[in-house]
Amino acid sequence: FFFFFSFLSQTPWLWNTRQCWNGYPYQPLMPDLHYYYIVELSFYWSLMFSQFIDIKRKDFGIMFTHHIVTITLITFSYVTNLTRVGTLTLCLHDAADVVLEAAKMANYCKCQKLSDLLFLTFAIVFIVSRLGIYPLWILNTTLFELYEALGNFPALWVFNVLLVILQILHCFWSYLIIKAAYKAVSKGKVAKDDRSDIESSSDEEETVPRSKTPHSTITTNGTGGANGTNGYLTGGTCSEEH
């Protein structure tokens, strides 16, 4: 994100979106722009596959739709040479992801206050970028400025339909983020991910104090026997009840 933002800051279309259509479709494909597209496409393809082996969440179908739309948008904009506005869209989306991943790492490191602060920062960045800048900056230039500059052509409608679907997904996730942020402010900590049917063991909290009496077998997440789940082994001595 920071590498490509430094690249975009030197381009005219970052400051004036009408430059995205100046000379289209005969716009040169710069090497940095090409590699940025390749890296982003690889990243979203990896998310597409890893989603099937990751923790199942309630918005699995919506996430799957998002990955399909994003991969289609990246590929379609590259093929039709709509890469200038494509780079603006990608960089805008990466801005919030940086803060989100930092909040996750702070949570895994048990730095709760830092995690809460980063999550609230992410909520602000996400809502401002996806519900404010995205429609006023990206959709405005693809829906209106592109039509004014080049007129009507088939790729315009395909491109804009995909971008509008993306905005609908932004609205849905903004609702979930605002809901989680409200819980964080009211309860003093970020609550469990509302999308999760099953959380990983790293996100669990001890709600029952440690027992002084050891047990020879335990039940983990509703299962028992020789093998446990989430990395726990059963059948040995354990002083923690779940």
Salt bridges, closest charged atoms under 4 A:
ASP59 OD2 - ARG195 NH1 3.20
ASP97 OD1 - ARG130 NH2 3.77
GLU101 OE2 - LYS104 NZ 3.99
GLU145 OE2 - ARG18 NE 3.92
GLU148 OE1 - ARG18 NH1 3.33
ASP193 OD2 - ARG57 NH1 3.20
ASP193 OD2 - ARG195 NH2 3.01
ASP194 OD1 - LYS183 NZ 3.24
GLU199 OE2 - ARG57 NH1 3.80
GLU205 OE2 - LYS189 NZ 2.27
GLU206 OE2 - ARG210 NH2 3.37
GLU240 OE1 - ARG210 NH1 3.75
GLU240 OE2 - HIS242 NE2 3.80
